[in-house]
Amino acid sequence: MDAAGTATAIISVSTPGVWFGNAEQARRLARIVNDYGAQMCRDYKGRFGMFAALPFPDVEGSLREIEYALDVLKLDGIGLMTSYGDTWPGNPKYAPIFDELNRRKSIVYFHPTAPTCCSHLVPGISTATIEFPTDSTRCIVDLLYSGTFTRCPDLRFIFSHGGGTLPMLAGRIAGSLSRPFAREAAARNPKGALHEFRKLFYDVASTTNPTSLGALFSLVPITQVLFGSDYPFWEIDTFAKQLKELGLPPEQMDAIERRNALRLFPRYA
């Protein structure tokens, strides 16, 4: 962090998370992870924040862990995967989790994974290369179609990797709400898909190139873009260096690297 000029890192558990099919195991793992991360935050005050792990898709266990992580440990938000086996977060059975987080005006960060259906579809191609960004889009569209974004207006959502393939598909997805099969989804999103997409936050991990970042900037204002390192899969300074090489105006660089994050996490100012 010092070598890369990073003042504060918001840590979280990446894929595969803490859910392996057993609720009690997931509850134990989430508690271990959150206690460990909270101790890091205390030991290095101001250098670390944390998105708490939940035993998602265990709804009861997740509600308990939300209370512990946010009220006792005072963590900065919640970290989730984009899918769990063969379900996505917009599934109605997960509504109590998002309703509680909305009540708390929480921040929810999503890291992509690959659903059961879609691991290693093409020999020789890493699942992370295509399926991770695709699943980010599935997750966002599932939350859109389910009405979670509109039902939970006080939630702040952050999606990794520039929202995956969303910037490229946003117009197609928005257009789908006008089709007969999407009447219920359209009714849940009276302001339209693009309005909801522009309220979300996106980090720039794996998108610090003209094509990807240009697509993201065409979808959302600069206020919704955050720096992300994807550490430990990449060194912290990998995307920081690539971002600098793009030659963005200083005010945009400052917004991405620090100012936008401080709006979400003012205690690290």
N, C-alpha and C positions, 0 to 999 in steps of 0.2 A: 504493500500500500504506500509506504513512504517513497519507494523508488518510482512509483507511477503517479505520485502527487495526489493520492486519494486521501482525503481527510476523514471521511466516514463511510463505512460499508454497511449496508443493510443485508444481513445474512439470512439464508433460508435453506431448507433441505430440497435438493433437486430430485429429479426422477431417479428411482422409482418411488420416492416418498417413504411413508411408514406403513402403508396398507399392503398386506400380503394375503388377505383373505380371512384373517382371524381378528375379530373385534378386540378381544382382550389383549392380544399381542400388540395391535396397533395403538391401543390406549397406553400401554407401557412404553412403547417406543416413542410416541409423541411426547410423553411426560419427560423421558430421559433427554430427548433432543432439546426440548424447550428449557428445561432446567440448566442444561449445559450451555446453551446459547445465552441465557439470561446471565449466567455467571461470567461469560466472556464480556458481556456488556458492562457488568459491574467492575470487572478487573481492568478494563480498558475504557474507562468512562469517556464518552464522546466519540470514540473510534468505531464502535459497533452499535447497530440497532439490529432488530430481528423481526422477521415474519414468522409467527408461530406455526408449527406443524399441528395438524388435526388428524384424528383417526377417521377421517372421511373415507368411505361413505357411511360410517357408523354415526347416525344422527345424534343419538343420545350422548354418546361419548364425545362427539364434536362439540355439543353445547356445553358439556362440563368443562372441556379443555379451553373453550373460548373464555369462560368465566375465570379460570385459573390463569391463563396466559395474559389476559388483558387487565384483570383486576388485581391479581397478586404479583405476577412477574412484571407487569407494566410494559409489555412488548408493543411493537409498533404497528402490528397488523397481523394478517393471516396469510400463510402461503399454501397454495393448493396446486394439484396437478390438473391438467386440462381434461383428463378423463380418468375413470376408474373402472378397469375391466371393460365392460361393454355399456357403461352409462356415462353421461356427461352432466356437468353441474346444473344445467337447467331442468333436470328431471324433477317433477313435482315433489318427490319424496325428500328432496334436499331443501325445499322451500323454507322450513323452519330455521335452518342454519343461516341462510342469507337474510331472512327477516330479522333474526337476532343481531346479525352484524350490521344491518341497516339501522336498527334501533340505536346501536352504539356509534353510528357514523364511522365505521371502520374502513381500513384500507385492505383490499384483497389482491394479492399478487398471484398470478398463474405462471407456472413453468410447464412447458409442453412435455408430453410423453407420447407413447404409442399405444393405442387401444388394442385389445385382444385380437381384433379382426385383422390388424394391419402391420404386424411386425415381420420384417424380412421378406416382403413380398417379392422383391426382385433380387436374385442372387448377386452378391458382390456389392450391393449398395447399402450403406449403413442406414438403419432405421431413422437415426437422427437427421439424416440429410434431407429426406422428403417428408416422412411421416410426422416429425415433430412440428414443423411449420404448418402442415396440413391440419394437425389436430388442434393447434391454436385457433385456427379459423373455425373448425367444427365447434369448439367450445364457445367462441364468441357468438356464432350464429345460434347455437342452442340456447344461450342466455337471452339472445334477442327474441327468438321465436317463442320462448316460454314467458316472455314479459318480465323477466327478472330485472332487467335494466330499468324499466319504467316503474316496477313495483317497489324497487329499492333505490330511490333517487339520492339517498344520502350516502350510499356506498361509493368509495373511490376504487375503481378497478385498474390494475396494472397488468399488461400482457407483455411477455418476453418477445425478443427477436422481432420487434416491429409489428407484432400481431400476426406473424407468420405470413400466410398468403393473402390475408385480408385486404391489404391495399389494392392488390391486383383484382380481387373478386368483389370489392365493395359495391360497385355499380350493378353487377349481376345479382348480388344478394338483395340490394335495395329494390331492384326491379321485380324480384320474385314475390315481394309482398303484394304486388298488384294482381297476382295470378289467383285463380279460384281456389287452388289447394291451400293458399296461405291466408284466407280471409280471417281466421281466428288470430293468427300472428299479427296481421295488419291492424286488427282492432286493439291489440295489446300495445301497439307502437304507433299511436296517432300522429306523432311528429316524424315518423319515417325512420328507416334504418340508418341513413347517413347522420342524422341528428344524434342518434345514440352512439354511433361509432366515434363521433367527434368529441364526445364527453369522456371517452376512455383515455387512459395513459398507456404509453408504449415505450419500452426501452430499446436502445439501439444495438444491443448485442447481436452480432452476425448481420447487421444491416448497414454497416459503415462503408457503403460503396454508393456511387452515384445512382445506380439503378434502383436499389432497394430504398435508400433514403429519399430519393426523389419521389417514389411512389407514396411513401409514408407522408411526406410533406404535402403532397397533393390531396391527401385525405384529411389530415388534422392540422390545426395550428401548432406553431412551435411550442406553445405553452403546455402541450400534452406529451412532449417527448422528453425522455429521461435517459441518462447514461446507464448502461448495464455492461458488466464485464464477462458474465457467464463463467467466472472462476469457479472451480478449478479446471474446467474443460479448456479454457484459454487463459493465458496470462492476463493479469489485470490491464497491462498497458497495450495489449494487442489492438483492441478497438479504440482506445484513447489515441493511439498514434494514427490509426486510419482516419479517425474523425478529424484530427488536426490537418491531415493531408488533403482533406476536401476543400479547405480554404473558406469555410463558412465565416460570415461576419462575426466580429467579436461578441456582439450582443446575443447572437444565436448560440454561439459556443458556451457563453456564460449561462444561458437559459438551460441548455441540455446538461451541462456538466454540474450545475449547482443550483441555480435559482429556482427551477421548477421543482426540484426535490425538496427544497426548503419550504415551499408552499405546502407540501404534504407532511413534512417532518420539521416543523418550526423549532422544535427543542434542540436541534443540532446547529442552529445558526451561530 
